[in-house]
């Protein structure tokens, strides 16, 4: 998931990704699989796989799943998570710059929380040569809608912003076009969006680990995040917790991009 401009940025975060970052609603993968016509025989490539969450989610719908990430520790975490889930997934070291025919013909390329690190037009141009005519690309993200169950989230976000204020990676080197604009200018210019909202109860310690999984927080206040930030997160979340559990509503979103000719 790391960008070539910030090598090793995610090396220390791999375990916190597994224990802290939220997984996507499982129903979201099923909805996307139905939309793009995954039938259990094709190949899915999860680009910037991180701890392998999306790769694992799409495993039941594909004949083969490949997870790609440049950070060895993320790949180690992904392999552990896949083994725990009983999912036979191939994880390989690489980035968007390493895409090529060695991956075979792809039906779906999933990207979660990583597209902004890539040379997006070049990546999509490369994928145009690898993705089957009826296949596509799906970008995933999560958000926390302003519902009562998420009243804690603004305070949580404010702590992250405070600790990440000095993060040099806040300034992107690529253009500032949003993902939709980049996709509309690519071969995959037909866009559809799917969203699934899911209620959850999440432990305070899980949310502490979530705060520690953000590289901007580690870069912004080195040496203080494990003690000071963790204490601030616990204090901020305690009023919203019952028996150590905080309610949250997570919205998982997939932006699916296919070629116009693939739309029937």
C-alpha positions as CSV (number, residue, x, y, z in Angstrom):
1,X,0.0,0.0,0.0
2,X,2.9,2.4,0.4
3,X,3.9,4.9,-2.2
4,X,7.4,4.8,-3.7
5,X,7.9,8.4,-2.4
6,X,7.5,7.1,1.2
7,X,9.2,3.7,1.3
8,X,8.4,1.7,4.4
9,X,5.6,4.0,5.4
10,X,3.3,1.1,6.3
11,X,5.9,-1.3,7.7
12,X,5.2,-0.7,11.3
13,X,1.4,-0.5,10.8
14,X,0.7,-4.0,9.4
15,X,-0.5,-5.5,12.6
16,X,-2.6,-2.5,13.5
17,X,-4.3,-2.7,10.2
18,X,-5.4,-6.2,11.1
19,X,-6.5,-5.4,14.6
20,X,-7.8,-1.9,14.0
21,X,-9.0,-1.2,10.5
22,X,-12.6,-2.1,9.8
23,X,-13.4,-4.8,7.3
24,X,-16.0,-3.9,4.6
25,X,-19.5,-5.3,4.9
26,X,-19.4,-8.8,3.5
27,X,-22.5,-8.2,1.5
28,X,-20.7,-5.5,-0.5
29,X,-18.4,-8.0,-2.2
30,X,-21.4,-10.1,-3.1
31,X,-23.2,-7.2,-4.7
32,X,-20.1,-6.2,-6.7
33,X,-19.5,-9.8,-7.8
34,X,-23.1,-10.0,-9.1
35,X,-22.8,-6.7,-10.9
36,X,-19.5,-7.6,-12.7
37,X,-20.5,-11.2,-13.4
38,X,-18.1,-13.1,-11.3
39,X,-19.0,-16.8,-11.7
40,X,-16.4,-18.6,-9.6
41,X,-14.0,-19.3,-12.5
42,X,-12.3,-15.9,-13.2
43,X,-9.3,-14.2,-11.6
44,X,-9.6,-11.3,-9.2
45,X,-6.6,-9.1,-8.5
46,X,-6.5,-7.0,-5.3
47,X,-4.1,-4.2,-5.9
48,X,-2.6,-2.7,-2.8
49,X,-4.0,-5.5,-0.8
50,X,-2.7,-4.4,2.6
51,X,-3.8,-7.0,5.2
52,X,-5.9,-8.8,2.5
53,X,-9.4,-7.8,3.6
54,X,-10.8,-7.5,0.0
55,X,-8.9,-10.4,-1.3
56,X,-10.6,-12.6,1.4
57,X,-14.0,-11.1,0.8
58,X,-13.9,-11.9,-3.0
59,X,-12.4,-15.4,-2.6
60,X,-15.8,-17.1,-2.5
61,X,-16.7,-15.6,-5.9
62,X,-13.5,-16.1,-7.9
63,X,-11.6,-19.0,-9.3
64,X,-8.3,-17.4,-8.3
65,X,-7.5,-14.4,-6.2
66,X,-4.1,-12.6,-6.3
67,X,-3.2,-9.9,-3.7
68,X,-0.4,-7.5,-4.5
69,X,1.4,-5.1,-2.2
70,X,4.9,-3.6,-2.0
71,X,5.2,-3.8,1.8
72,X,6.5,-7.3,3.0
73,X,5.0,-6.9,6.5
74,X,1.5,-6.2,5.0
75,X,1.9,-9.3,2.8
76,X,2.8,-11.3,5.9
77,X,-0.3,-10.0,7.7
78,X,-2.4,-10.8,4.6
79,X,-1.2,-14.4,4.5
80,X,-2.0,-14.9,8.2
81,X,-5.5,-13.4,7.7
82,X,-6.2,-15.6,4.7
83,X,-5.0,-18.7,6.4
84,X,-7.2,-17.9,9.4
85,X,-10.2,-17.4,7.0
86,X,-9.4,-20.7,5.1
87,X,-8.9,-18.8,1.9
88,X,-6.4,-20.0,-0.7
89,X,-5.0,-16.7,-2.0
90,X,-1.7,-15.9,-3.8
91,X,0.0,-12.9,-2.3
92,X,2.9,-11.4,-4.2
93,X,5.2,-8.4,-3.8
94,X,4.6,-5.5,-6.2
95,X,2.9,-2.3,-7.0
96,X,0.8,-0.8,-9.7
97,X,4.1,-0.2,-11.6
98,X,4.6,-4.0,-11.7
99,X,1.4,-4.9,-13.5
100,X,1.8,-7.0,-16.6
101,X,0.9,-10.2,-18.4
102,X,2.4,-12.4,-15.6
103,X,-0.9,-12.0,-13.8
104,X,-2.9,-13.5,-16.6
105,X,-6.3,-12.4,-17.7
106,X,-8.2,-10.6,-15.0
107,X,-12.0,-10.2,-14.6
108,X,-12.0,-7.8,-11.7
109,X,-9.3,-5.5,-10.1
110,X,-10.2,-4.4,-6.6
111,X,-8.5,-1.4,-4.9
112,X,-9.2,-0.3,-1.4
113,X,-7.7,2.8,0.2
114,X,-4.8,2.7,-2.2
115,X,-5.7,4.3,-5.5
116,X,-4.6,7.7,-4.5
117,X,-1.0,6.5,-4.1
118,X,-0.8,5.3,-7.7
119,X,-0.2,7.0,-11.1
120,X,-3.9,6.5,-11.7
121,X,-4.1,7.2,-15.5
122,X,-1.1,4.9,-16.2
123,X,-2.5,2.2,-13.9
124,X,-5.9,2.2,-15.7
125,X,-4.2,2.2,-19.1
126,X,-2.2,-0.9,-18.1
127,X,-5.3,-2.6,-16.7
128,X,-7.1,-2.0,-20.0
129,X,-4.7,-4.6,-21.5
130,X,-5.2,-7.1,-18.7
131,X,-8.9,-7.0,-17.8
132,X,-11.3,-9.1,-19.8
133,X,-13.8,-7.2,-22.0
134,X,-16.7,-7.8,-19.6
135,X,-14.6,-7.2,-16.5
136,X,-13.8,-4.0,-14.6
137,X,-12.2,-2.1,-11.7
138,X,-13.8,-1.5,-8.3
139,X,-12.6,1.1,-5.8
140,X,-13.6,0.6,-2.2
141,X,-13.8,3.0,0.7
142,X,-15.5,3.2,4.1
143,X,-17.1,6.1,5.8
144,X,-19.1,6.8,8.9
145,X,-22.4,8.6,8.2
146,X,-23.6,11.3,10.6
147,X,-26.1,9.1,12.5
148,X,-26.4,9.0,16.3
149,X,-24.4,5.8,16.6
150,X,-21.4,7.6,15.1
151,X,-21.5,10.6,17.5
152,X,-18.0,9.6,18.7
153,X,-16.4,9.8,15.3
154,X,-15.8,13.6,15.0
155,X,-13.7,13.5,18.2
156,X,-11.8,10.4,17.0
157,X,-11.1,12.1,13.7
158,X,-9.9,15.3,15.4
159,X,-7.3,13.3,17.4
160,X,-6.0,11.8,14.1
161,X,-5.9,15.1,12.4
162,X,-4.0,16.6,15.4
163,X,-1.3,13.9,15.4
164,X,-1.0,13.9,11.6
165,X,-0.7,17.6,11.1
166,X,3.0,17.4,10.2
167,X,2.7,14.4,7.9
168,X,4.7,15.1,4.7
169,X,2.5,12.7,2.7
170,X,-0.5,15.0,3.1
171,X,0.8,16.8,-0.1
172,X,0.2,14.5,-3.1
173,X,2.6,14.6,-6.0
174,X,0.0,13.4,-8.5
175,X,-2.8,15.6,-9.9
176,X,-5.7,16.5,-7.7
177,X,-8.4,15.1,-9.8
178,X,-10.9,13.0,-7.9
179,X,-11.1,9.3,-8.7
180,X,-14.4,9.6,-10.7
181,X,-12.8,12.1,-13.0
182,X,-9.8,9.9,-13.6
183,X,-12.1,6.9,-14.3
184,X,-14.3,8.8,-16.7
185,X,-11.2,9.7,-18.7
186,X,-10.2,6.0,-18.9
187,X,-11.3,3.0,-20.9
188,X,-13.4,2.1,-17.8
189,X,-15.7,5.1,-18.1
190,X,-19.1,3.5,-17.2
191,X,-19.4,4.0,-13.4
192,X,-21.9,2.6,-10.9
193,X,-21.8,2.9,-7.1
194,X,-22.9,0.4,-4.5
195,X,-23.2,1.1,-0.8
196,X,-23.9,-1.1,2.2
197,X,-24.4,0.2,5.7
198,X,-23.8,-2.1,8.6
199,X,-24.3,-1.7,12.4
200,X,-21.4,-2.9,14.6
201,X,-20.2,-2.9,18.2
202,X,-16.5,-2.2,18.3
203,X,-14.3,-2.4,21.4
204,X,-12.4,0.7,22.5
205,X,-9.1,-1.2,22.2
206,X,-10.0,-2.0,18.6
207,X,-10.5,1.7,17.9
208,X,-7.3,2.5,19.6
209,X,-5.5,0.1,17.2
210,X,-7.5,1.8,14.4
211,X,-6.0,5.1,15.4
212,X,-2.5,3.6,15.5
213,X,-3.0,2.1,12.0
214,X,-2.9,5.5,10.3
215,X,0.5,6.4,8.9
216,X,-0.2,10.1,9.1
217,X,-0.5,9.8,12.9
218,X,2.8,7.9,13.2
219,X,4.6,10.4,11.0
220,X,3.1,13.5,12.6
221,X,4.1,13.0,16.2
222,X,6.9,10.3,16.3
223,X,7.5,8.9,19.7
224,X,4.2,10.0,21.2
225,X,1.5,8.0,19.4
226,X,1.7,4.8,21.4
227,X,1.2,6.5,24.7
228,X,-0.3,9.9,24.3
229,X,-2.6,9.3,21.3
230,X,-3.8,6.0,22.7
231,X,-4.7,7.7,26.0
232,X,-6.6,10.5,24.2
233,X,-8.6,8.0,22.1
234,X,-9.6,6.0,25.1
235,X,-10.7,9.2,27.0
236,X,-12.6,10.5,24.0
237,X,-14.5,7.2,23.4
238,X,-15.3,6.2,27.0
239,X,-18.5,8.4,27.2
240,X,-19.9,6.5,24.2
241,X,-19.0,3.0,25.4
242,X,-21.1,0.3,27.2
243,X,-19.0,-2.5,28.7
244,X,-16.1,-1.3,26.6
245,X,-18.0,-1.5,23.3
246,X,-18.7,1.5,21.1
247,X,-21.6,1.4,18.5
248,X,-20.8,2.4,15.0
249,X,-22.5,2.4,11.6
250,X,-20.0,1.8,8.8
251,X,-20.9,2.6,5.2
252,X,-18.9,0.5,2.7
253,X,-18.9,1.8,-0.8
254,X,-17.7,0.4,-4.1
255,X,-17.3,2.5,-7.2
256,X,-17.4,0.0,-10.1
257,X,-15.9,1.0,-13.5
258,X,-16.4,-1.0,-16.6
259,X,-16.0,-0.3,-20.3
260,X,-19.2,1.2,-21.9
261,X,-19.4,-1.8,-24.3
262,X,-19.7,-4.2,-21.3
263,X,-23.0,-2.6,-20.3
264,X,-26.0,-4.6,-21.6
